[in-house]
Amino acid sequence: MRAALLILLAAAVLGAVATAARAAAPSTPPETSFTGLDSSQLPGADPADVQIAAAPTSLVELVNSTAAVFPPAGGPARQTLTLGRLFSSAAVDRSNDDTTDPRVLYDPLTRRFFGAMFDITRTETVFGATATSDPTSPRTVAGFQSQGCPDQPRLGLSTTVVVLTDDLFSSCRGNGGFVGGEITVVSKQDLLNGIRPRASHFGPSAAFEAITPAASLAPSSTAYLVSVATTGTAIGIIRVSGATPSSLPVQTIRLARPLRNPPAAPQRGTNVPVDTGDPRVQNAFVQNGILWLVLTDGCGTGGSRSCARVLAVDPAHPRVLLDRTLALPNGRFLFYPAIAPDSRGNLVVGFEYSSPAAFPSLAYAYMRPDGGFGAPADAVRGTAPNESGRYGDYSGAAVDPADPGRVWIAGEVGGAVGGTTLGWSTGIAAVRVPAQPPALLGDAATRRGTSAVITARVYPEAARTTSYVEFGRTSRYGSRTRARTAPATIRAVAATFAVPRLRRGATYHFRIVATSARGTVRSHDHVVRVPR
C-alpha cells in the first residue's frame, strides 16, 4: 500500500513565513497488529465506536457493547466484560443495562483510567475512574441524569477537571430532534478520592454542538474544548479552569479554508457505501501549549473525496498555527481519523479507508512538526464489506506510557462476522515513527539597517541539534555563522541569528541549516537587499 499512496498537502500557517514541509520517510509497518473485538460480542450493536487506551501493564479496547483487556504488548485478550459491568460500582450495578458510545483515556499523571459512556437504560451519562492503573480495579462511577438522549459523549481532562460533552436529542428512538450540545465539568480530585464529584452542567445549547474536550498530556490547570462552526468556516475554543466555572464563553477562530461534509466512501464487494460521518472534531489533545485536533473533511474537486484534516491551534493567542490535509489517491477515501503524539514531537494519524478495490481497513501515517507527512502504511486490512449503513462513529489513538515512542491505534474494519456483511470487526496496531532529522518551521529573514536577522523554530526531534545560517552574495552562500546547540527536546527551540555589516547596495542570500545524528534539514533560500 505504501508505494501506491500519495500525500496531498494543503497548508495555512499564520504569523512567520512558513518553511516548506520536508518530504518525510514512509511510515514503517506496525510493530504489532491484530484483530480486536467484533460484533459477535453483542449482535446488533452498530457501529463499533472503537476506543483504545494503554497503561504500563495493560491495553484496553472499548466498543459499543464490550471492553477487552489485552497484555501491554498486545495479543489475545486476557479478559472481556460488558460496558455495563465495567461501569458498575458497589452502589450501582449496570451489568444488565443497555449501554453505548464508550470513551476511555489513561492519565499518566495520576496512573488511572478515566472513562465515560451513555447508559440508555437509566438515561444517564456516566463517568468512571479506576483506583489504580489496572482497568478492572475498583472504580468510582458517577451517573448524571439526562433530559433526553445524550448522543456520542466525548471525554477530556486536565490536571484539575474531567470534562464530558454530548449532543442531546429529544429521544433515542424514532425521530428524536437535536436539542443542543451539553458540557459537564467535574472535579478530577473528587473522582480520585472516590467520592461523588462536584459538577457543573451547561446547555443544551446550539453553541456547544459536537464540541470535543481535549486530553492534556502534561500538567495543566486549564482544560480546552474545541468544535467546528456549522458553516465550516471557523472553530470554537472554550477554556475551563476549575470544576465550578460560572460560564463557558466560546472564542471563534476563522479558518483559511472552509470545511466540507465528507462524501460516503465506496468499498469493495458491494454498492453500499461506507458512512464517513461529518466534519466534527474526532479527537483533540494539548501538548506544550498547543491544541491539536483532527476531523474528516471533504477534499478534492467539489469535496468529492473524504480526507483527514489536522490543525494545530495556539489557544493562548487564538490563531491557527498549522493546517494540513492528508488525502489518499487512486479512489481511496479516508475516514474517522484519530491522533496522538510520539515522544519526538511527531503526530501519528490512525484512520480507516476504503475504495472500490479495498474493503474498509485500518492504516496510519505520521506528520512531522513542519507538517510533512510520511506515506501511510497498512495496519489491519478488512476482509469483507460492511453493508449495515453505519460505520465508525470514531476511532482511537493513544500513547504507550511504557514506551512513549510507540502509539497504539484502533478502528473498525470490514469483517463478515457471523457470516453476514452487517457484522463488523476491529483492528489494533502499535506503530512507531521512523527516526527523523530536525524540523524547521516559521523561518524568516529581515533587514535591520545594514544587518540581517534570520529566525526560525527548530524542532530537535529529541536529539541534540546544532543550527547555523549559511549566507553569501549568491545561493551558493560561502559563509556561515557560528553554530548554536539545542538540547534533545520535543519542544520548539527559538533560533535567532544576526549577520552584521552587510554591504550597501548588495543582495544577500540566507538559509538556516539544522543537523543532528539523524540527519540535516535546510530552510528556504531567503533574499535580503540592502539599500544604498
C-alpha positions as CSV (number, residue, x, y, z in Angstrom):
1,M,0.0,0.0,0.0
2,R,2.7,2.5,0.9
3,A,4.2,2.6,-2.6
4,A,0.9,3.3,-4.2
5,L,-0.2,6.1,-1.8
6,L,0.3,9.8,-2.4
7,I,0.1,12.5,0.2
8,L,-1.5,15.8,-0.9
9,L,-0.7,18.7,1.4
10,A,-2.6,22.0,1.9
11,A,-1.2,24.4,4.4
12,A,-2.3,27.6,6.1
13,V,0.3,29.0,8.5
14,L,-0.3,32.3,10.2
15,G,2.5,34.5,11.5
16,A,6.0,34.0,10.3
17,V,6.8,32.8,6.8
18,A,6.5,29.0,6.8
19,T,9.2,26.5,5.9
20,A,8.2,24.1,3.2
21,A,7.2,20.7,4.6
22,R,10.1,18.3,4.2
23,A,9.4,15.1,2.3
24,A,9.2,12.6,5.1
25,A,10.3,8.9,5.1
26,P,7.5,6.4,4.5
27,S,5.7,5.1,7.6
28,T,7.0,1.8,8.7
29,P,4.9,-1.3,9.1
30,P,3.3,-1.7,12.6
31,E,5.4,-3.3,15.3
32,T,2.4,-5.5,16.0
33,S,-1.1,-5.7,14.8
34,F,-4.1,-8.0,15.5
35,T,-7.8,-8.2,15.3
36,G,-9.7,-6.9,18.3
37,L,-13.3,-7.1,19.4
38,D,-16.1,-7.6,16.9
39,S,-19.9,-7.5,16.7
40,S,-20.3,-11.1,18.0
41,Q,-19.9,-9.7,21.5
42,L,-23.4,-8.1,21.1
43,P,-25.0,-8.8,17.8
44,G,-27.0,-5.8,16.5
45,A,-24.8,-3.2,18.2
46,D,-23.7,-1.0,15.4
47,P,-21.5,0.9,14.6
48,A,-18.3,-0.2,16.5
49,D,-17.4,3.1,18.3
50,V,-13.8,2.0,18.9
51,Q,-11.6,3.3,21.7
52,I,-8.1,2.4,22.8
53,A,-6.0,3.3,25.9
54,A,-2.6,2.0,27.1
55,A,-1.2,1.6,30.6
56,P,2.2,0.2,31.6
57,T,0.6,-3.2,32.4
58,S,-2.4,-3.5,30.1
59,L,-4.0,-2.4,26.9
60,V,-7.8,-1.6,26.8
61,E,-10.2,-1.6,23.9
62,L,-13.8,-0.5,24.2
63,V,-16.5,-0.9,21.6
64,N,-20.2,-0.2,21.6
65,S,-21.1,-3.1,24.0
66,T,-17.9,-4.5,25.4
67,A,-14.5,-3.9,26.9
68,A,-11.4,-6.1,26.4
69,V,-8.1,-6.1,28.4
70,F,-5.0,-7.2,26.5
71,P,-1.4,-7.7,27.6
72,P,0.6,-4.5,27.3
73,A,2.3,-5.8,24.2
74,G,-1.0,-6.8,22.6
75,G,-2.2,-10.3,21.6
76,P,-5.1,-12.4,22.8
77,A,-7.4,-10.7,25.3
78,R,-6.8,-11.5,29.0
79,Q,-10.4,-10.6,29.8
80,T,-13.6,-9.3,28.2
81,L,-16.6,-7.8,30.0
82,T,-19.6,-5.8,29.1
83,L,-19.6,-2.0,29.3
84,G,-22.3,-2.2,31.9
85,R,-20.1,-4.3,34.1
86,L,-17.1,-2.1,33.5
87,F,-19.1,1.0,34.7
88,S,-20.7,-0.8,37.6
89,S,-19.7,0.1,41.2
90,A,-20.5,-1.0,44.7
91,A,-23.5,1.4,44.7
92,V,-24.9,0.7,41.2
93,D,-25.0,-2.5,39.1
94,R,-25.2,-1.6,35.4
95,S,-24.2,-5.1,34.2
96,N,-27.6,-5.7,32.5
97,D,-28.1,-2.2,31.2
98,D,-28.2,-1.2,27.6
99,T,-25.1,0.9,27.0
100,T,-23.4,2.7,24.1
101,D,-20.8,5.3,23.0
102,P,-17.8,4.5,25.2
103,R,-14.8,6.7,25.8
104,V,-11.6,5.9,27.6
105,L,-8.3,7.7,28.5
106,Y,-5.3,6.6,30.5
107,D,-3.9,9.5,32.5
108,P,-0.1,9.0,33.1
109,L,-0.1,11.9,35.7
110,T,-2.4,10.0,38.1
111,R,-1.9,6.5,36.7
112,R,-5.6,6.0,36.4
113,F,-8.1,5.1,33.7
114,F,-10.9,7.6,33.1
115,G,-14.0,6.5,31.1
116,A,-17.4,7.6,30.0
117,M,-20.4,6.2,28.2
118,F,-24.2,6.6,27.8
119,D,-26.4,4.3,29.9
120,I,-29.5,4.0,27.7
121,T,-31.5,2.1,30.3
122,R,-31.0,4.8,33.0
123,T,-30.9,7.7,30.6
124,E,-27.6,8.8,32.2
125,T,-24.2,9.9,31.0
126,V,-21.7,8.1,33.2
127,F,-18.1,9.0,34.4
128,G,-15.7,6.5,35.8
129,A,-12.2,6.5,37.3
130,T,-10.2,3.5,38.4
131,A,-8.5,3.2,41.7
132,T,-5.2,2.1,40.1
133,S,-3.6,1.6,36.7
134,D,-5.4,-1.7,36.5
135,P,-8.5,-1.1,34.3
136,T,-10.5,-3.6,36.2
137,S,-9.6,-2.2,39.7
138,P,-12.4,-0.8,41.9
139,R,-14.0,2.3,40.2
140,T,-15.6,5.5,41.3
141,V,-18.6,5.9,39.0
142,A,-21.0,8.8,38.8
143,G,-24.1,8.9,36.6
144,F,-25.8,12.2,35.6
145,Q,-29.4,12.1,34.6
146,S,-30.2,13.3,31.1
147,Q,-33.4,15.0,29.9
148,G,-33.2,13.2,26.5
149,C,-30.8,11.2,24.5
150,P,-27.1,12.3,25.0
151,D,-25.5,11.1,21.8
152,Q,-21.8,10.4,21.4
153,P,-20.4,11.5,24.8
154,R,-16.8,12.8,24.4
155,L,-14.2,12.8,27.2
156,G,-11.2,15.1,28.1
157,L,-9.2,16.1,31.1
158,S,-6.7,18.4,32.7
159,T,-4.9,18.4,36.0
160,T,-8.0,19.6,37.8
161,V,-11.1,18.6,35.9
162,V,-12.6,15.9,33.8
163,V,-15.0,17.1,31.0
164,L,-17.7,15.2,29.3
165,T,-19.7,16.6,26.4
166,D,-22.6,15.2,24.3
167,D,-25.2,16.1,21.7
168,L,-28.6,16.0,23.3
169,F,-31.6,14.7,21.2
170,S,-35.2,14.7,22.4
171,S,-35.4,10.9,22.1
172,C,-33.1,7.9,21.4
173,R,-35.9,6.2,19.5
174,G,-37.7,7.2,16.3
175,N,-37.4,10.8,15.1
176,G,-35.8,12.5,18.1
177,G,-34.7,16.0,17.2
178,F,-31.5,17.8,18.1
179,V,-31.8,19.9,21.2
180,G,-28.3,21.2,21.7
181,G,-24.8,20.3,22.9
182,E,-24.1,19.8,26.6
183,I,-21.0,20.2,28.8
184,T,-20.5,18.6,32.2
185,V,-17.4,19.6,34.2
186,V,-16.5,17.5,37.2
187,S,-13.7,17.6,39.8
188,K,-10.9,15.3,38.9
189,Q,-9.7,15.2,42.5
190,D,-13.1,14.1,43.8
191,L,-13.1,11.2,41.4
192,L,-9.6,10.2,42.5
193,N,-10.7,10.5,46.1
194,G,-13.6,8.0,45.5
195,I,-16.4,10.4,46.2
196,R,-19.2,11.7,44.1
197,P,-17.6,14.6,42.2
198,R,-18.6,18.3,42.3
199,A,-20.0,19.1,38.9
200,S,-21.2,22.0,36.8
201,H,-23.5,21.5,33.8
202,F,-24.0,23.7,30.8
203,G,-26.5,23.5,28.0
204,P,-28.2,22.2,26.0
205,S,-27.1,24.9,23.6
206,A,-26.5,25.1,19.8
207,A,-23.2,26.9,20.7
208,F,-21.9,23.6,22.1
209,E,-22.9,21.3,19.2
210,A,-20.3,18.5,18.7
211,I,-17.8,20.2,21.0
212,T,-15.0,18.0,22.0
213,P,-12.8,18.2,25.1
214,A,-9.1,17.8,24.7
215,A,-6.9,15.4,26.7
216,S,-4.0,17.3,28.4
217,L,-0.8,15.2,28.0
218,A,1.2,17.3,30.6
219,P,0.3,19.1,33.8
220,S,-2.2,21.9,33.0
221,S,-4.8,23.6,35.2
222,T,-6.8,24.6,32.0
223,A,-8.9,22.2,30.0
224,Y,-9.7,23.1,26.4
225,L,-12.7,22.2,24.3
226,V,-13.0,22.7,20.5
227,S,-15.7,22.5,18.0
228,V,-16.4,23.3,14.3
229,A,-18.9,26.0,13.3
230,T,-21.9,24.7,11.4
231,T,-20.8,26.9,8.5
232,G,-17.4,25.1,8.4
233,T,-15.6,28.4,8.3
234,A,-14.4,28.6,11.9
235,I,-13.6,26.6,15.0
236,G,-14.7,27.5,18.5
237,I,-12.5,27.2,21.6
238,I,-13.6,27.0,25.3
239,R,-11.3,27.2,28.3
240,V,-12.2,25.6,31.6
241,S,-10.0,26.4,34.6
242,G,-11.9,24.8,37.5
243,A,-14.6,22.3,38.5
244,T,-17.2,25.1,39.1
245,P,-17.0,27.6,36.2
246,S,-19.8,30.2,36.1
247,S,-19.9,30.4,32.3
248,L,-18.2,29.0,29.3
249,P,-17.8,31.6,26.5
250,V,-16.8,30.3,23.1
251,Q,-13.9,32.1,21.3
252,T,-14.0,31.8,17.5
253,I,-11.0,31.3,15.2
254,R,-11.6,31.6,11.4
255,L,-10.2,29.0,9.1
256,A,-8.3,29.9,5.9
257,R,-10.1,27.0,4.1
258,P,-13.7,26.0,4.9
259,L,-14.6,22.5,6.0
260,R,-16.9,20.4,3.8
261,N,-19.0,17.4,4.5
262,P,-17.2,14.3,3.5
263,P,-18.9,12.1,0.9
264,A,-19.8,8.5,1.6
265,A,-17.0,6.1,0.6
266,P,-17.2,3.3,-2.0
267,Q,-16.0,-0.1,-0.8
268,R,-15.0,-3.4,-2.4
269,G,-17.6,-6.1,-2.9
270,T,-20.8,-4.0,-2.7
271,N,-22.6,-0.9,-4.0
272,V,-23.5,0.1,-0.4
273,P,-21.1,2.9,0.6
274,V,-19.4,3.5,3.9
275,D,-20.9,6.2,6.0
276,T,-18.0,8.6,6.7
277,G,-19.8,10.9,9.1
278,D,-19.5,14.6,9.2
279,P,-16.6,17.2,9.8
280,R,-16.9,17.2,13.6
281,V,-13.8,17.1,15.7
282,Q,-12.8,13.4,16.1
283,N,-10.4,13.8,19.0
284,A,-8.1,16.5,20.4
285,F,-5.1,16.8,22.8
286,V,-3.0,19.6,24.3
287,Q,0.8,19.4,24.4
288,N,3.3,22.1,25.1
289,G,0.6,24.7,25.0
290,I,-0.6,23.7,21.5
291,L,-4.1,22.3,20.9
292,W,-4.2,19.6,18.2
293,L,-7.3,18.3,16.6
294,V,-8.4,16.1,13.7
295,L,-11.5,15.6,11.7
296,T,-12.9,14.1,8.5
297,D,-13.2,16.6,5.7
298,G,-14.4,16.7,2.1
299,C,-11.4,17.2,-0.2
300,G,-10.7,17.2,-3.9
301,T,-12.7,18.8,-6.6
302,G,-16.0,19.8,-5.1
303,G,-15.3,17.8,-2.0
304,S,-15.5,14.5,-4.0
305,R,-13.4,12.5,-1.5
306,S,-13.1,12.2,2.2
307,C,-9.7,13.1,3.9
308,A,-8.2,13.8,7.3
309,R,-7.8,17.5,8.3
310,V,-5.2,18.1,11.0
311,L,-5.0,21.5,12.8
312,A,-2.7,23.0,15.4
313,V,-4.0,25.9,17.3
314,D,-2.4,28.4,19.8
315,P,-5.3,28.8,22.3
316,A,-3.4,31.5,24.3
317,H,-3.1,33.8,21.3
318,P,-6.1,32.4,19.3
319,R,-4.8,31.5,15.9
320,V,-4.2,28.5,13.6
321,L,-0.6,27.5,13.6
322,L,-0.8,24.6,11.2
323,D,-3.5,23.3,8.9
324,R,-2.8,20.1,6.9
325,T,-4.8,17.8,4.8
326,L,-4.0,14.1,4.4
327,A,-5.6,12.6,1.3
328,L,-5.3,9.3,-0.5
329,P,-5.4,8.9,-4.3
330,N,-6.5,6.1,-6.6
331,G,-10.1,6.0,-5.4
332,R,-9.2,5.7,-1.7
333,F,-11.4,7.5,0.8
334,L,-10.1,8.2,4.4
335,F,-12.4,8.5,7.4
336,Y,-12.7,8.5,11.2
337,P,-9.1,9.6,11.9
338,A,-7.6,9.7,15.4
339,I,-4.4,11.4,16.5
340,A,-1.7,11.0,19.2
341,P,1.8,12.4,19.5
342,D,5.0,10.3,19.9
343,S,7.9,11.1,22.2
344,R,9.8,13.1,19.5
345,G,7.1,15.6,18.6
346,N,5.7,13.8,15.6
347,L,1.9,13.2,15.2
348,V,0.5,9.7,14.5
349,V,-2.7,9.7,12.5
350,G,-4.6,6.5,12.6
351,F,-7.6,6.2,10.2
352,E,-9.8,3.8,8.2
353,Y,-10.0,3.8,4.4
354,S,-11.9,2.0,1.6
355,S,-12.2,2.1,-2.2
356,P,-13.8,0.1,-5.0
357,A,-10.8,-2.1,-4.7
358,A,-10.4,-2.2,-0.9
359,F,-12.5,-3.4,2.0
360,P,-12.7,-1.0,4.9
361,S,-9.3,-1.2,6.6
362,L,-7.1,0.4,9.3
363,A,-3.9,2.3,8.4
364,Y,-1.8,5.1,9.7
365,A,0.5,7.9,8.7
366,Y,2.6,10.4,10.6
367,M,3.2,14.1,10.4
368,R,6.4,15.8,11.3
369,P,6.4,19.1,13.2
370,D,6.9,21.0,9.9
371,G,3.8,19.5,8.5
372,G,5.4,16.9,6.2
373,F,3.5,13.5,6.1
374,G,5.1,10.1,5.8
375,A,3.4,7.9,3.2
376,P,0.8,5.7,5.1
377,A,1.2,2.0,6.0
378,D,-1.5,-0.6,6.4
379,A,-2.2,-1.8,9.9
380,V,-5.1,-4.3,9.7
381,R,-6.8,-5.0,6.4
382,G,-10.5,-5.6,6.2
383,T,-11.8,-9.0,4.9
384,A,-15.3,-8.1,3.8
385,P,-17.5,-5.1,3.0
386,N,-19.8,-3.5,5.6
387,E,-23.4,-3.2,4.4
388,S,-25.0,-2.1,7.7
389,G,-25.3,1.5,6.6
390,R,-23.5,2.7,9.7
391,Y,-19.7,2.8,10.3
392,G,-17.4,4.4,12.9
393,D,-18.5,6.6,14.6
394,Y,-15.0,7.2,15.8
395,S,-11.6,5.5,16.2
396,G,-8.9,5.6,18.9
397,A,-5.2,6.5,19.3
398,A,-3.1,6.5,22.4
399,V,0.5,7.0,23.5
400,D,2.1,4.0,25.2
401,P,3.2,5.3,28.7
402,A,5.8,2.5,29.0
403,D,7.3,3.5,25.7
404,P,6.2,7.0,24.5
405,G,7.8,6.4,21.1
406,R,5.1,3.9,20.4
407,V,1.5,4.8,19.6
408,W,-1.5,2.4,19.6
409,I,-4.3,2.9,17.1
410,A,-7.6,1.1,16.8
411,G,-10.6,1.3,14.5
412,E,-13.4,-0.6,12.8
413,V,-12.6,-2.8,9.8
414,G,-14.8,-4.8,7.4
415,G,-15.4,-8.3,8.5
416,A,-18.3,-10.7,7.8
417,V,-18.7,-11.6,11.5
418,G,-21.4,-14.2,12.0
419,G,-21.4,-14.8,8.2
420,T,-23.0,-11.5,7.4
421,T,-21.8,-8.2,6.0
422,L,-23.9,-6.5,8.6
423,G,-21.3,-7.6,11.1
424,W,-18.0,-5.8,11.9
425,S,-14.6,-6.3,13.3
426,T,-11.9,-4.1,14.7
427,G,-8.1,-3.8,14.2
428,I,-5.5,-2.8,16.8
429,A,-1.8,-1.9,16.0
430,A,1.3,-0.5,17.7
431,V,3.2,1.9,15.4
432,R,6.4,3.8,15.6
433,V,7.6,6.8,13.6
434,P,10.9,6.2,11.9
435,A,13.9,8.2,13.0
436,Q,13.7,11.8,11.7
437,P,16.1,14.7,11.1
438,P,15.3,18.0,12.8
439,A,12.4,20.1,11.6
440,L,12.3,23.8,10.9
441,L,9.2,26.0,11.0
442,G,8.5,29.6,10.6
443,D,11.9,30.6,9.1
444,A,12.2,34.3,8.0
445,A,14.9,36.8,7.2
446,T,14.5,40.6,7.8
447,R,16.8,43.6,7.4
448,R,17.7,46.0,10.2
449,G,19.9,48.7,8.8
450,T,22.9,47.0,7.3
451,S,22.3,43.8,9.3
452,A,20.1,40.8,8.6
453,V,18.2,38.9,11.3
454,I,17.3,35.3,10.5
455,T,14.9,33.4,12.7
456,A,13.2,30.0,12.9
457,R,11.7,27.5,15.3
458,V,13.9,24.4,15.4
459,Y,12.3,21.0,16.5
460,P,15.2,18.8,17.5
461,E,13.1,15.5,17.3
462,A,14.5,14.6,20.8
463,A,18.1,14.6,19.5
464,R,20.9,17.1,20.2
465,T,20.8,19.5,17.3
466,T,23.1,22.2,16.0
467,S,21.9,25.0,13.8
468,Y,23.6,27.9,11.9
469,V,23.0,30.2,9.0
470,E,24.7,30.0,5.6
471,F,24.9,33.3,3.7
472,G,26.6,34.9,0.8
473,R,26.1,37.1,-2.3
474,T,24.7,34.1,-4.3
475,S,22.7,31.0,-3.4
476,R,26.0,29.1,-3.2
477,Y,26.4,31.1,0.1
478,G,30.1,30.5,1.1
479,S,30.0,31.9,4.6
480,R,28.3,30.7,7.8
481,T,27.6,31.9,11.3
482,R,28.7,30.3,14.5
483,A,26.6,27.2,15.3
484,R,24.2,27.0,18.2
485,T,23.1,23.9,20.0
486,A,19.6,22.9,21.0
487,P,19.1,20.1,23.6
488,A,17.4,16.8,22.9
489,T,13.8,18.0,23.4
490,I,10.5,17.7,21.6
491,R,9.7,21.4,22.2
492,A,10.3,24.1,19.6
493,V,13.6,26.0,20.2
494,A,13.7,29.6,19.0
495,A,16.8,30.2,16.9
496,T,17.9,33.8,16.0
497,F,21.0,34.7,14.1
498,A,22.3,38.2,13.2
499,V,24.6,38.9,10.3
500,P,26.0,42.4,10.7
501,R,27.9,44.8,8.4
502,L,26.3,44.0,5.1
503,R,27.5,46.0,2.1
504,R,25.1,48.8,1.0
505,G,23.5,48.2,-2.4
506,A,24.2,44.5,-2.3
507,T,21.9,41.5,-2.4
508,Y,22.5,38.6,0.1
509,H,21.1,35.0,0.3
510,F,20.5,33.2,3.6
511,R,19.3,29.9,4.8
512,I,19.2,28.0,8.1
513,V,20.7,24.6,8.5
514,A,19.8,22.3,11.4
515,T,21.6,19.0,11.9
516,S,21.6,16.1,14.3
517,A,22.8,12.5,14.3
518,R,19.5,11.7,12.5
519,G,20.1,14.0,9.5
520,T,20.2,17.5,8.2
521,V,17.4,19.9,7.1
522,R,17.8,23.2,5.3
523,S,15.3,26.1,5.1
524,H,14.2,28.1,2.0
525,D,16.7,30.5,0.4
526,H,15.9,34.0,1.8
527,V,17.0,37.1,-0.1
528,V,17.7,40.4,1.6
529,R,18.6,43.5,-0.4
530,V,20.5,46.3,1.4
531,P,19.7,49.8,0.1
532,R,22.5,52.2,-0.8
